[in-house]
Amino acid sequence: MSTVTFDTIRAKVEELRTLPSSCPELKAVCTEWLKAVGTDCQQEMNAKLLKEAEEDINTLDDVIPFFESDAGRKAFGEETAAQLAKNAHELKAEGKKYCFCPSCTICLFILENKEVLL
């Protein structure tokens, strides 16, 4: 049983919708979910939030090729892209599965504590 509270999830969703690393669809679902808290639509929106978090979380296998690509170097700069790739490889070697960006980290937190929303 989770010790995470609904208020903790709400705070994470509020943060998630403001992050530059969150895609527009995720931001929109976060906004919808926050508006639905305490309404008859909340359970429906809980399911929608969980579905979107599951769809948007990236694995390290997803992001490593991007960090190592020309597009990744262009997006982050040569040094930052190299550091991100290095960090991702280290986390993968430690057995981690998911991207470590703020958005993916929060999506993982929500998914790992989904019983709070069910």
Phi and psi restraints in degrees (range 20) as a CNS / XPLOR table:
assign (resid 1 and name C) (resid 2 and name N)
       (resid 2 and name CA) (resid 2 and name C) 1.0 -75.7 20.0 2
assign (resid 2 and name N) (resid 2 and name CA)
       (resid 2 and name C) (resid 3 and name N) 1.0 144.1 20.0 2
assign (resid 2 and name C) (resid 3 and name N)
       (resid 3 and name CA) (resid 3 and name C) 1.0 -95.7 20.0 2
assign (resid 3 and name N) (resid 3 and name CA)
       (resid 3 and name C) (resid 4 and name N) 1.0 1.7 20.0 2
assign (resid 3 and name C) (resid 4 and name N)
       (resid 4 and name CA) (resid 4 and name C) 1.0 -75.6 20.0 2
assign (resid 4 and name N) (resid 4 and name CA)
       (resid 4 and name C) (resid 5 and name N) 1.0 137.0 20.0 2
assign (resid 4 and name C) (resid 5 and name N)
       (resid 5 and name CA) (resid 5 and name C) 1.0 -98.9 20.0 2
assign (resid 5 and name N) (resid 5 and name CA)
       (resid 5 and name C) (resid 6 and name N) 1.0 165.9 20.0 2
assign (resid 5 and name C) (resid 6 and name N)
       (resid 6 and name CA) (resid 6 and name C) 1.0 -60.4 20.0 2
assign (resid 6 and name N) (resid 6 and name CA)
       (resid 6 and name C) (resid 7 and name N) 1.0 -39.7 20.0 2
assign (resid 6 and name C) (resid 7 and name N)
       (resid 7 and name CA) (resid 7 and name C) 1.0 -62.7 20.0 2
assign (resid 7 and name N) (resid 7 and name CA)
       (resid 7 and name C) (resid 8 and name N) 1.0 -33.3 20.0 2
assign (resid 7 and name C) (resid 8 and name N)
       (resid 8 and name CA) (resid 8 and name C) 1.0 -65.8 20.0 2
assign (resid 8 and name N) (resid 8 and name CA)
       (resid 8 and name C) (resid 9 and name N) 1.0 -43.7 20.0 2
assign (resid 8 and name C) (resid 9 and name N)
       (resid 9 and name CA) (resid 9 and name C) 1.0 -61.4 20.0 2
assign (resid 9 and name N) (resid 9 and name CA)
       (resid 9 and name C) (resid 10 and name N) 1.0 -45.0 20.0 2
assign (resid 9 and name C) (resid 10 and name N)
       (resid 10 and name CA) (resid 10 and name C) 1.0 -59.7 20.0 2
assign (resid 10 and name N) (resid 10 and name CA)
       (resid 10 and name C) (resid 11 and name N) 1.0 -43.0 20.0 2
assign (resid 10 and name C) (resid 11 and name N)
       (resid 11 and name CA) (resid 11 and name C) 1.0 -62.8 20.0 2
assign (resid 11 and name N) (resid 11 and name CA)
       (resid 11 and name C) (resid 12 and name N) 1.0 -40.2 20.0 2
assign (resid 11 and name C) (resid 12 and name N)
       (resid 12 and name CA) (resid 12 and name C) 1.0 -65.1 20.0 2
assign (resid 12 and name N) (resid 12 and name CA)
       (resid 12 and name C) (resid 13 and name N) 1.0 -40.3 20.0 2
assign (resid 12 and name C) (resid 13 and name N)
       (resid 13 and name CA) (resid 13 and name C) 1.0 -66.1 20.0 2
assign (resid 13 and name N) (resid 13 and name CA)
       (resid 13 and name C) (resid 14 and name N) 1.0 -40.4 20.0 2
assign (resid 13 and name C) (resid 14 and name N)
       (resid 14 and name CA) (resid 14 and name C) 1.0 -60.2 20.0 2
assign (resid 14 and name N) (resid 14 and name CA)
       (resid 14 and name C) (resid 15 and name N) 1.0 -42.4 20.0 2
assign (resid 14 and name C) (resid 15 and name N)
       (resid 15 and name CA) (resid 15 and name C) 1.0 -66.7 20.0 2
assign (resid 15 and name N) (resid 15 and name CA)
       (resid 15 and name C) (resid 16 and name N) 1.0 -44.2 20.0 2
assign (resid 15 and name C) (resid 16 and name N)
       (resid 16 and name CA) (resid 16 and name C) 1.0 -57.3 20.0 2
assign (resid 16 and name N) (resid 16 and name CA)
       (resid 16 and name C) (resid 17 and name N) 1.0 -38.5 20.0 2
assign (resid 16 and name C) (resid 17 and name N)
       (resid 17 and name CA) (resid 17 and name C) 1.0 -73.6 20.0 2
assign (resid 17 and name N) (resid 17 and name CA)
       (resid 17 and name C) (resid 18 and name N) 1.0 -10.4 20.0 2
assign (resid 17 and name C) (resid 18 and name N)
       (resid 18 and name CA) (resid 18 and name C) 1.0 -103.9 20.0 2
assign (resid 18 and name N) (resid 18 and name CA)
       (resid 18 and name C) (resid 19 and name N) 1.0 -7.3 20.0 2
assign (resid 18 and name C) (resid 19 and name N)
       (resid 19 and name CA) (resid 19 and name C) 1.0 -76.6 20.0 2
assign (resid 19 and name N) (resid 19 and name CA)
       (resid 19 and name C) (resid 20 and name N) 1.0 136.3 20.0 2
assign (resid 19 and name C) (resid 20 and name N)
       (resid 20 and name CA) (resid 20 and name C) 1.0 -61.3 20.0 2
assign (resid 20 and name N) (resid 20 and name CA)
       (resid 20 and name C) (resid 21 and name N) 1.0 -26.6 20.0 2
assign (resid 20 and name C) (resid 21 and name N)
       (resid 21 and name CA) (resid 21 and name C) 1.0 -82.3 20.0 2
assign (resid 21 and name N) (resid 21 and name CA)
       (resid 21 and name C) (resid 22 and name N) 1.0 -3.2 20.0 2
assign (resid 21 and name C) (resid 22 and name N)
       (resid 22 and name CA) (resid 22 and name C) 1.0 -86.3 20.0 2
assign (resid 22 and name N) (resid 22 and name CA)
       (resid 22 and name C) (resid 23 and name N) 1.0 133.6 20.0 2
assign (resid 22 and name C) (resid 23 and name N)
       (resid 23 and name CA) (resid 23 and name C) 1.0 -72.7 20.0 2
assign (resid 23 and name N) (resid 23 and name CA)
       (resid 23 and name C) (resid 24 and name N) 1.0 160.5 20.0 2
assign (resid 23 and name C) (resid 24 and name N)
       (resid 24 and name CA) (resid 24 and name C) 1.0 -57.1 20.0 2
assign (resid 24 and name N) (resid 24 and name CA)
       (resid 24 and name C) (resid 25 and name N) 1.0 -37.8 20.0 2
assign (resid 24 and name C) (resid 25 and name N)
       (resid 25 and name CA) (resid 25 and name C) 1.0 -64.7 20.0 2
assign (resid 25 and name N) (resid 25 and name CA)
       (resid 25 and name C) (resid 26 and name N) 1.0 -41.2 20.0 2
assign (resid 25 and name C) (resid 26 and name N)
       (resid 26 and name CA) (resid 26 and name C) 1.0 -65.9 20.0 2
assign (resid 26 and name N) (resid 26 and name CA)
       (resid 26 and name C) (resid 27 and name N) 1.0 -43.4 20.0 2
assign (resid 26 and name C) (resid 27 and name N)
       (resid 27 and name CA) (resid 27 and name C) 1.0 -59.0 20.0 2
assign (resid 27 and name N) (resid 27 and name CA)
       (resid 27 and name C) (resid 28 and name N) 1.0 -41.8 20.0 2
assign (resid 27 and name C) (resid 28 and name N)
       (resid 28 and name CA) (resid 28 and name C) 1.0 -64.2 20.0 2
assign (resid 28 and name N) (resid 28 and name CA)
       (resid 28 and name C) (resid 29 and name N) 1.0 -43.0 20.0 2
assign (resid 28 and name C) (resid 29 and name N)
       (resid 29 and name CA) (resid 29 and name C) 1.0 -65.7 20.0 2
assign (resid 29 and name N) (resid 29 and name CA)
       (resid 29 and name C) (resid 30 and name N) 1.0 -39.6 20.0 2
assign (resid 29 and name C) (resid 30 and name N)
       (resid 30 and name CA) (resid 30 and name C) 1.0 -60.2 20.0 2
assign (resid 30 and name N) (resid 30 and name CA)
       (resid 30 and name C) (resid 31 and name N) 1.0 -44.4 20.0 2
assign (resid 30 and name C) (resid 31 and name N)
       (resid 31 and name CA) (resid 31 and name C) 1.0 -62.8 20.0 2
assign (resid 31 and name N) (resid 31 and name CA)
       (resid 31 and name C) (resid 32 and name N) 1.0 -45.3 20.0 2
assign (resid 31 and name C) (resid 32 and name N)
       (resid 32 and name CA) (resid 32 and name C) 1.0 -60.5 20.0 2
assign (resid 32 and name N) (resid 32 and name CA)
       (resid 32 and name C) (resid 33 and name N) 1.0 -43.9 20.0 2
assign (resid 32 and name C) (resid 33 and name N)
       (resid 33 and name CA) (resid 33 and name C) 1.0 -62.7 20.0 2
assign (resid 33 and name N) (resid 33 and name CA)
       (resid 33 and name C) (resid 34 and name N) 1.0 -45.9 20.0 2
assign (resid 33 and name C) (resid 34 and name N)
       (resid 34 and name CA) (resid 34 and name C) 1.0 -61.0 20.0 2
assign (resid 34 and name N) (resid 34 and name CA)
       (resid 34 and name C) (resid 35 and name N) 1.0 -38.1 20.0 2
assign (resid 34 and name C) (resid 35 and name N)
       (resid 35 and name CA) (resid 35 and name C) 1.0 -67.9 20.0 2
assign (resid 35 and name N) (resid 35 and name CA)
       (resid 35 and name C) (resid 36 and name N) 1.0 -28.1 20.0 2
assign (resid 35 and name C) (resid 36 and name N)
       (resid 36 and name CA) (resid 36 and name C) 1.0 -85.2 20.0 2
assign (resid 36 and name N) (resid 36 and name CA)
       (resid 36 and name C) (resid 37 and name N) 1.0 -13.5 20.0 2
assign (resid 36 and name C) (resid 37 and name N)
       (resid 37 and name CA) (resid 37 and name C) 1.0 -56.7 20.0 2
assign (resid 37 and name N) (resid 37 and name CA)
       (resid 37 and name C) (resid 38 and name N) 1.0 127.1 20.0 2
assign (resid 37 and name C) (resid 38 and name N)
       (resid 38 and name CA) (resid 38 and name C) 1.0 83.4 20.0 2
assign (resid 38 and name N) (resid 38 and name CA)
       (resid 38 and name C) (resid 39 and name N) 1.0 4.5 20.0 2
assign (resid 38 and name C) (resid 39 and name N)
       (resid 39 and name CA) (resid 39 and name C) 1.0 -108.5 20.0 2
assign (resid 39 and name N) (resid 39 and name CA)
       (resid 39 and name C) (resid 40 and name N) 1.0 176.4 20.0 2
assign (resid 39 and name C) (resid 40 and name N)
       (resid 40 and name CA) (resid 40 and name C) 1.0 -66.6 20.0 2
assign (resid 40 and name N) (resid 40 and name CA)
       (resid 40 and name C) (resid 41 and name N) 1.0 -17.0 20.0 2
assign (resid 40 and name C) (resid 41 and name N)
       (resid 41 and name CA) (resid 41 and name C) 1.0 -90.7 20.0 2
assign (resid 41 and name N) (resid 41 and name CA)
       (resid 41 and name C) (resid 42 and name N) 1.0 -0.7 20.0 2
assign (resid 41 and name C) (resid 42 and name N)
       (resid 42 and name CA) (resid 42 and name C) 1.0 -60.2 20.0 2
assign (resid 42 and name N) (resid 42 and name CA)
       (resid 42 and name C) (resid 43 and name N) 1.0 -45.4 20.0 2
assign (resid 42 and name C) (resid 43 and name N)
       (resid 43 and name CA) (resid 43 and name C) 1.0 -62.5 20.0 2
assign (resid 43 and name N) (resid 43 and name CA)
       (resid 43 and name C) (resid 44 and name N) 1.0 -41.4 20.0 2
assign (resid 43 and name C) (resid 44 and name N)
       (resid 44 and name CA) (resid 44 and name C) 1.0 -61.5 20.0 2
assign (resid 44 and name N) (resid 44 and name CA)
       (resid 44 and name C) (resid 45 and name N) 1.0 -42.9 20.0 2
assign (resid 44 and name C) (resid 45 and name N)
       (resid 45 and name CA) (resid 45 and name C) 1.0 -72.1 20.0 2
assign (resid 45 and name N) (resid 45 and name CA)
       (resid 45 and name C) (resid 46 and name N) 1.0 -29.9 20.0 2
assign (resid 45 and name C) (resid 46 and name N)
       (resid 46 and name CA) (resid 46 and name C) 1.0 -58.1 20.0 2
assign (resid 46 and name N) (resid 46 and name CA)
       (resid 46 and name C) (resid 47 and name N) 1.0 -46.5 20.0 2
assign (resid 46 and name C) (resid 47 and name N)
       (resid 47 and name CA) (resid 47 and name C) 1.0 -63.4 20.0 2
assign (resid 47 and name N) (resid 47 and name CA)
       (resid 47 and name C) (resid 48 and name N) 1.0 -40.4 20.0 2
assign (resid 47 and name C) (resid 48 and name N)
       (resid 48 and name CA) (resid 48 and name C) 1.0 -66.1 20.0 2
assign (resid 48 and name N) (resid 48 and name CA)
       (resid 48 and name C) (resid 49 and name N) 1.0 -40.7 20.0 2
assign (resid 48 and name C) (resid 49 and name N)
       (resid 49 and name CA) (resid 49 and name C) 1.0 -63.2 20.0 2
assign (resid 49 and name N) (resid 49 and name CA)
       (resid 49 and name C) (resid 50 and name N) 1.0 -45.9 20.0 2
assign (resid 49 and name C) (resid 50 and name N)
       (resid 50 and name CA) (resid 50 and name C) 1.0 -63.1 20.0 2
assign (resid 50 and name N) (resid 50 and name CA)
       (resid 50 and name C) (resid 51 and name N) 1.0 -40.7 20.0 2
assign (resid 50 and name C) (resid 51 and name N)
       (resid 51 and name CA) (resid 51 and name C) 1.0 -63.4 20.0 2
assign (resid 51 and name N) (resid 51 and name CA)
       (resid 51 and name C) (resid 52 and name N) 1.0 -45.2 20.0 2
assign (resid 51 and name C) (resid 52 and name N)
       (resid 52 and name CA) (resid 52 and name C) 1.0 -66.4 20.0 2
assign (resid 52 and name N) (resid 52 and name CA)
       (resid 52 and name C) (resid 53 and name N) 1.0 -40.7 20.0 2
assign (resid 52 and name C) (resid 53 and name N)
       (resid 53 and name CA) (resid 53 and name C) 1.0 -61.5 20.0 2
assign (resid 53 and name N) (resid 53 and name CA)
       (resid 53 and name C) (resid 54 and name N) 1.0 -41.5 20.0 2
assign (resid 53 and name C) (resid 54 and name N)
       (resid 54 and name CA) (resid 54 and name C) 1.0 -65.9 20.0 2
assign (resid 54 and name N) (resid 54 and name CA)
       (resid 54 and name C) (resid 55 and name N) 1.0 -38.9 20.0 2
assign (resid 54 and name C) (resid 55 and name N)
       (resid 55 and name CA) (resid 55 and name C) 1.0 -71.1 20.0 2
assign (resid 55 and name N) (resid 55 and name CA)
       (resid 55 and name C) (resid 56 and name N) 1.0 -32.5 20.0 2
assign (resid 55 and name C) (resid 56 and name N)
       (resid 56 and name CA) (resid 56 and name C) 1.0 -94.7 20.0 2
assign (resid 56 and name N) (resid 56 and name CA)
       (resid 56 and name C) (resid 57 and name N) 1.0 -16.2 20.0 2
assign (resid 56 and name C) (resid 57 and name N)
       (resid 57 and name CA) (resid 57 and name C) 1.0 -70.0 20.0 2
assign (resid 57 and name N) (resid 57 and name CA)
       (resid 57 and name C) (resid 58 and name N) 1.0 134.4 20.0 2
assign (resid 57 and name C) (resid 58 and name N)
       (resid 58 and name CA) (resid 58 and name C) 1.0 -103.6 20.0 2
assign (resid 58 and name N) (resid 58 and name CA)
       (resid 58 and name C) (resid 59 and name N) 1.0 146.1 20.0 2
assign (resid 58 and name C) (resid 59 and name N)
       (resid 59 and name CA) (resid 59 and name C) 1.0 -87.3 20.0 2
assign (resid 59 and name N) (resid 59 and name CA)
       (resid 59 and name C) (resid 60 and name N) 1.0 165.2 20.0 2
assign (resid 59 and name C) (resid 60 and name N)
       (resid 60 and name CA) (resid 60 and name C) 1.0 -61.9 20.0 2
assign (resid 60 and name N) (resid 60 and name CA)
       (resid 60 and name C) (resid 61 and name N) 1.0 -35.3 20.0 2
assign (resid 60 and name C) (resid 61 and name N)
       (resid 61 and name CA) (resid 61 and name C) 1.0 -63.4 20.0 2
assign (resid 61 and name N) (resid 61 and name CA)
       (resid 61 and name C) (resid 62 and name N) 1.0 -27.1 20.0 2
assign (resid 61 and name C) (resid 62 and name N)
       (resid 62 and name CA) (resid 62 and name C) 1.0 -74.1 20.0 2
assign (resid 62 and name N) (resid 62 and name CA)
       (resid 62 and name C) (resid 63 and name N) 1.0 -42.2 20.0 2
assign (resid 62 and name C) (resid 63 and name N)
       (resid 63 and name CA) (resid 63 and name C) 1.0 -90.2 20.0 2
assign (resid 63 and name N) (resid 63 and name CA)
       (resid 63 and name C) (resid 64 and name N) 1.0 -27.2 20.0 2
assign (resid 63 and name C) (resid 64 and name N)
       (resid 64 and name CA) (resid 64 and name C) 1.0 -56.9 20.0 2
assign (resid 64 and name N) (resid 64 and name CA)
       (resid 64 and name C) (resid 65 and name N) 1.0 -49.0 20.0 2
assign (resid 64 and name C) (resid 65 and name N)
       (resid 65 and name CA) (resid 65 and name C) 1.0 -60.1 20.0 2
assign (resid 65 and name N) (resid 65 and name CA)
       (resid 65 and name C) (resid 66 and name N) 1.0 -34.2 20.0 2
assign (resid 65 and name C) (resid 66 and name N)
       (resid 66 and name CA) (resid 66 and name C) 1.0 -67.6 20.0 2
assign (resid 66 and name N) (resid 66 and name CA)
       (resid 66 and name C) (resid 67 and name N) 1.0 -46.7 20.0 2
assign (resid 66 and name C) (resid 67 and name N)
       (resid 67 and name CA) (resid 67 and name C) 1.0 -58.6 20.0 2
assign (resid 67 and name N) (resid 67 and name CA)
       (resid 67 and name C) (resid 68 and name N) 1.0 -33.0 20.0 2
assign (resid 67 and name C) (resid 68 and name N)
       (resid 68 and name CA) (resid 68 and name C) 1.0 -89.7 20.0 2
assign (resid 68 and name N) (resid 68 and name CA)
       (resid 68 and name C) (resid 69 and name N) 1.0 -1.0 20.0 2
assign (resid 68 and name C) (resid 69 and name N)
       (resid 69 and name CA) (resid 69 and name C) 1.0 -91.9 20.0 2
assign (resid 69 and name N) (resid 69 and name CA)
       (resid 69 and name C) (resid 70 and name N) 1.0 167.8 20.0 2
assign (resid 69 and name C) (resid 70 and name N)
       (resid 70 and name CA) (resid 70 and name C) 1.0 -60.0 20.0 2
assign (resid 70 and name N) (resid 70 and name CA)
       (resid 70 and name C) (resid 71 and name N) 1.0 -39.3 20.0 2
assign (resid 70 and name C) (resid 71 and name N)
       (resid 71 and name CA) (resid 71 and name C) 1.0 -63.1 20.0 2
assign (resid 71 and name N) (resid 71 and name CA)
       (resid 71 and name C) (resid 72 and name N) 1.0 -40.7 20.0 2
assign (resid 71 and name C) (resid 72 and name N)
       (resid 72 and name CA) (resid 72 and name C) 1.0 -64.9 20.0 2
assign (resid 72 and name N) (resid 72 and name CA)
       (resid 72 and name C) (resid 73 and name N) 1.0 -42.4 20.0 2
assign (resid 72 and name C) (resid 73 and name N)
       (resid 73 and name CA) (resid 73 and name C) 1.0 -65.0 20.0 2
assign (resid 73 and name N) (resid 73 and name CA)
       (resid 73 and name C) (resid 74 and name N) 1.0 -36.3 20.0 2
assign (resid 73 and name C) (resid 74 and name N)
       (resid 74 and name CA) (resid 74 and name C) 1.0 -69.2 20.0 2
assign (resid 74 and name N) (resid 74 and name CA)
       (resid 74 and name C) (resid 75 and name N) 1.0 -40.7 20.0 2
assign (resid 74 and name C) (resid 75 and name N)
       (resid 75 and name CA) (resid 75 and name C) 1.0 -69.6 20.0 2
assign (resid 75 and name N) (resid 75 and name CA)
       (resid 75 and name C) (resid 76 and name N) 1.0 -40.0 20.0 2
assign (resid 75 and name C) (resid 76 and name N)
       (resid 76 and name CA) (resid 76 and name C) 1.0 -110.5 20.0 2
assign (resid 76 and name N) (resid 76 and name CA)
       (resid 76 and name C) (resid 77 and name N) 1.0 -15.3 20.0 2
assign (resid 76 and name C) (resid 77 and name N)
       (resid 77 and name CA) (resid 77 and name C) 1.0 91.7 20.0 2
assign (resid 77 and name N) (resid 77 and name CA)
       (resid 77 and name C) (resid 78 and name N) 1.0 153.9 20.0 2
assign (resid 77 and name C) (resid 78 and name N)
       (resid 78 and name CA) (resid 78 and name C) 1.0 -56.2 20.0 2
assign (resid 78 and name N) (resid 78 and name CA)
       (resid 78 and name C) (resid 79 and name N) 1.0 -52.5 20.0 2
assign (resid 78 and name C) (resid 79 and name N)
       (resid 79 and name CA) (resid 79 and name C) 1.0 -67.0 20.0 2
assign (resid 79 and name N) (resid 79 and name CA)
       (resid 79 and name C) (resid 80 and name N) 1.0 -45.3 20.0 2
assign (resid 79 and name C) (resid 80 and name N)
       (resid 80 and name CA) (resid 80 and name C) 1.0 -65.1 20.0 2
assign (resid 80 and name N) (resid 80 and name CA)
       (resid 80 and name C) (resid 81 and name N) 1.0 -43.2 20.0 2
assign (resid 80 and name C) (resid 81 and name N)
       (resid 81 and name CA) (resid 81 and name C) 1.0 -60.3 20.0 2
assign (resid 81 and name N) (resid 81 and name CA)
       (resid 81 and name C) (resid 82 and name N) 1.0 -42.4 20.0 2
assign (resid 81 and name C) (resid 82 and name N)
       (resid 82 and name CA) (resid 82 and name C) 1.0 -63.3 20.0 2
assign (resid 82 and name N) (resid 82 and name CA)
       (resid 82 and name C) (resid 83 and name N) 1.0 -41.3 20.0 2
assign (resid 82 and name C) (resid 83 and name N)
       (resid 83 and name CA) (resid 83 and name C) 1.0 -67.2 20.0 2
assign (resid 83 and name N) (resid 83 and name CA)
       (resid 83 and name C) (resid 84 and name N) 1.0 -41.3 20.0 2
assign (resid 83 and name C) (resid 84 and name N)
       (resid 84 and name CA) (resid 84 and name C) 1.0 -62.2 20.0 2
assign (resid 84 and name N) (resid 84 and name CA)
       (resid 84 and name C) (resid 85 and name N) 1.0 -42.8 20.0 2
assign (resid 84 and name C) (resid 85 and name N)
       (resid 85 and name CA) (resid 85 and name C) 1.0 -62.8 20.0 2
assign (resid 85 and name N) (resid 85 and name CA)
       (resid 85 and name C) (resid 86 and name N) 1.0 -43.5 20.0 2
assign (resid 85 and name C) (resid 86 and name N)
       (resid 86 and name CA) (resid 86 and name C) 1.0 -60.4 20.0 2
assign (resid 86 and name N) (resid 86 and name CA)
       (resid 86 and name C) (resid 87 and name N) 1.0 -47.8 20.0 2
assign (resid 86 and name C) (resid 87 and name N)
       (resid 87 and name CA) (resid 87 and name C) 1.0 -59.3 20.0 2
assign (resid 87 and name N) (resid 87 and name CA)
       (resid 87 and name C) (resid 88 and name N) 1.0 -43.1 20.0 2
assign (resid 87 and name C) (resid 88 and name N)
       (resid 88 and name CA) (resid 88 and name C) 1.0 -63.7 20.0 2
assign (resid 88 and name N) (resid 88 and name CA)
       (resid 88 and name C) (resid 89 and name N) 1.0 -43.1 20.0 2
assign (resid 88 and name C) (resid 89 and name N)
       (resid 89 and name CA) (resid 89 and name C) 1.0 -63.4 20.0 2
assign (resid 89 and name N) (resid 89 and name CA)
       (resid 89 and name C) (resid 90 and name N) 1.0 -40.8 20.0 2
assign (resid 89 and name C) (resid 90 and name N)
       (resid 90 and name CA) (resid 90 and name C) 1.0 -63.8 20.0 2
assign (resid 90 and name N) (resid 90 and name CA)
       (resid 90 and name C) (resid 91 and name N) 1.0 -44.0 20.0 2
assign (resid 90 and name C) (resid 91 and name N)
       (resid 91 and name CA) (resid 91 and name C) 1.0 -64.4 20.0 2
assign (resid 91 and name N) (resid 91 and name CA)
       (resid 91 and name C) (resid 92 and name N) 1.0 -39.3 20.0 2
assign (resid 91 and name C) (resid 92 and name N)
       (resid 92 and name CA) (resid 92 and name C) 1.0 -63.5 20.0 2
assign (resid 92 and name N) (resid 92 and name CA)
       (resid 92 and name C) (resid 93 and name N) 1.0 -40.7 20.0 2
assign (resid 92 and name C) (resid 93 and name N)
       (resid 93 and name CA) (resid 93 and name C) 1.0 -64.2 20.0 2
assign (resid 93 and name N) (resid 93 and name CA)
       (resid 93 and name C) (resid 94 and name N) 1.0 -28.5 20.0 2
assign (resid 93 and name C) (resid 94 and name N)
       (resid 94 and name CA) (resid 94 and name C) 1.0 -80.7 20.0 2
assign (resid 94 and name N) (resid 94 and name CA)
       (resid 94 and name C) (resid 95 and name N) 1.0 -2.1 20.0 2
assign (resid 94 and name C) (resid 95 and name N)
       (resid 95 and name CA) (resid 95 and name C) 1.0 94.7 20.0 2
assign (resid 95 and name N) (resid 95 and name CA)
       (resid 95 and name C) (resid 96 and name N) 1.0 4.3 20.0 2
assign (resid 95 and name C) (resid 96 and name N)
       (resid 96 and name CA) (resid 96 and name C) 1.0 -72.7 20.0 2
assign (resid 96 and name N) (resid 96 and name CA)
       (resid 96 and name C) (resid 97 and name N) 1.0 154.4 20.0 2
assign (resid 96 and name C) (resid 97 and name N)
       (resid 97 and name CA) (resid 97 and name C) 1.0 -114.6 20.0 2
assign (resid 97 and name N) (resid 97 and name CA)
       (resid 97 and name C) (resid 98 and name N) 1.0 -32.9 20.0 2
assign (resid 97 and name C) (resid 98 and name N)
       (resid 98 and name CA) (resid 98 and name C) 1.0 -107.2 20.0 2
assign (resid 98 and name N) (resid 98 and name CA)
       (resid 98 and name C) (resid 99 and name N) 1.0 153.5 20.0 2
assign (resid 98 and name C) (resid 99 and name N)
       (resid 99 and name CA) (resid 99 and name C) 1.0 -54.1 20.0 2
assign (resid 99 and name N) (resid 99 and name CA)
       (resid 99 and name C) (resid 100 and name N) 1.0 150.0 20.0 2
assign (resid 99 and name C) (resid 100 and name N)
       (resid 100 and name CA) (resid 100 and name C) 1.0 -104.5 20.0 2
assign (resid 100 and name N) (resid 100 and name CA)
       (resid 100 and name C) (resid 101 and name N) 1.0 8.9 20.0 2
assign (resid 100 and name C) (resid 101 and name N)
       (resid 101 and name CA) (resid 101 and name C) 1.0 -66.4 20.0 2
assign (resid 101 and name N) (resid 101 and name CA)
       (resid 101 and name C) (resid 102 and name N) 1.0 160.1 20.0 2
assign (resid 101 and name C) (resid 102 and name N)
       (resid 102 and name CA) (resid 102 and name C) 1.0 -56.3 20.0 2
assign (resid 102 and name N) (resid 102 and name CA)
       (resid 102 and name C) (resid 103 and name N) 1.0 -40.6 20.0 2
assign (resid 102 and name C) (resid 103 and name N)
       (resid 103 and name CA) (resid 103 and name C) 1.0 -66.7 20.0 2
assign (resid 103 and name N) (resid 103 and name CA)
       (resid 103 and name C) (resid 104 and name N) 1.0 -46.8 20.0 2
assign (resid 103 and name C) (resid 104 and name N)
       (resid 104 and name CA) (resid 104 and name C) 1.0 -65.1 20.0 2
assign (resid 104 and name N) (resid 104 and name CA)
       (resid 104 and name C) (resid 105 and name N) 1.0 -36.5 20.0 2
assign (resid 104 and name C) (resid 105 and name N)
       (resid 105 and name CA) (resid 105 and name C) 1.0 -62.3 20.0 2
assign (resid 105 and name N) (resid 105 and name CA)
       (resid 105 and name C) (resid 106 and name N) 1.0 -42.6 20.0 2
assign (resid 105 and name C) (resid 106 and name N)
       (resid 106 and name CA) (resid 106 and name C) 1.0 -71.4 20.0 2
assign (resid 106 and name N) (resid 106 and name CA)
       (resid 106 and name C) (resid 107 and name N) 1.0 -40.4 20.0 2
assign (resid 106 and name C) (resid 107 and name N)
       (resid 107 and name CA) (resid 107 and name C) 1.0 -57.9 20.0 2
assign (resid 107 and name N) (resid 107 and name CA)
       (resid 107 and name C) (resid 108 and name N) 1.0 -43.2 20.0 2
assign (resid 107 and name C) (resid 108 and name N)
       (resid 108 and name CA) (resid 108 and name C) 1.0 -62.5 20.0 2
assign (resid 108 and name N) (resid 108 and name CA)
       (resid 108 and name C) (resid 109 and name N) 1.0 -43.4 20.0 2
assign (resid 108 and name C) (resid 109 and name N)
       (resid 109 and name CA) (resid 109 and name C) 1.0 -57.8 20.0 2
assign (resid 109 and name N) (resid 109 and name CA)
       (resid 109 and name C) (resid 110 and name N) 1.0 -46.2 20.0 2
assign (resid 109 and name C) (resid 110 and name N)
       (resid 110 and name CA) (resid 110 and name C) 1.0 -62.9 20.0 2
assign (resid 110 and name N) (resid 110 and name CA)
       (resid 110 and name C) (resid 111 and name N) 1.0 -45.5 20.0 2
assign (resid 110 and name C) (resid 111 and name N)
       (resid 111 and name CA) (resid 111 and name C) 1.0 -65.6 20.0 2
assign (resid 111 and name N) (resid 111 and name CA)
       (resid 111 and name C) (resid 112 and name N) 1.0 -37.8 20.0 2
assign (resid 111 and name C) (resid 112 and name N)
       (resid 112 and name CA) (resid 112 and name C) 1.0 -70.5 20.0 2
assign (resid 112 and name N) (resid 112 and name CA)
       (resid 112 and name C) (resid 113 and name N) 1.0 -18.0 20.0 2
assign (resid 112 and name C) (resid 113 and name N)
       (resid 113 and name CA) (resid 113 and name C) 1.0 -119.9 20.0 2
assign (resid 113 and name N) (resid 113 and name CA)
       (resid 113 and name C) (resid 114 and name N) 1.0 28.5 20.0 2
assign (resid 113 and name C) (resid 114 and name N)
       (resid 114 and name CA) (resid 114 and name C) 1.0 -62.8 20.0 2
assign (resid 114 and name N) (resid 114 and name CA)
       (resid 114 and name C) (resid 115 and name N) 1.0 -21.7 20.0 2
assign (resid 114 and name C) (resid 115 and name N)
       (resid 115 and name CA) (resid 115 and name C) 1.0 -60.7 20.0 2
assign (resid 115 and name N) (resid 115 and name CA)
       (resid 115 and name C) (resid 116 and name N) 1.0 -23.9 20.0 2
assign (resid 115 and name C) (resid 116 and name N)
       (resid 116 and name CA) (resid 116 and name C) 1.0 -64.5 20.0 2
assign (resid 116 and name N) (resid 116 and name CA)
       (resid 116 and name C) (resid 117 and name N) 1.0 -28.6 20.0 2
assign (resid 116 and name C) (resid 117 and name N)
       (resid 117 and name CA) (resid 117 and name C) 1.0 -96.1 20.0 2
assign (resid 117 and name N) (resid 117 and name CA)
       (resid 117 and name C) (resid 118 and name N) 1.0 -10.7 20.0 2
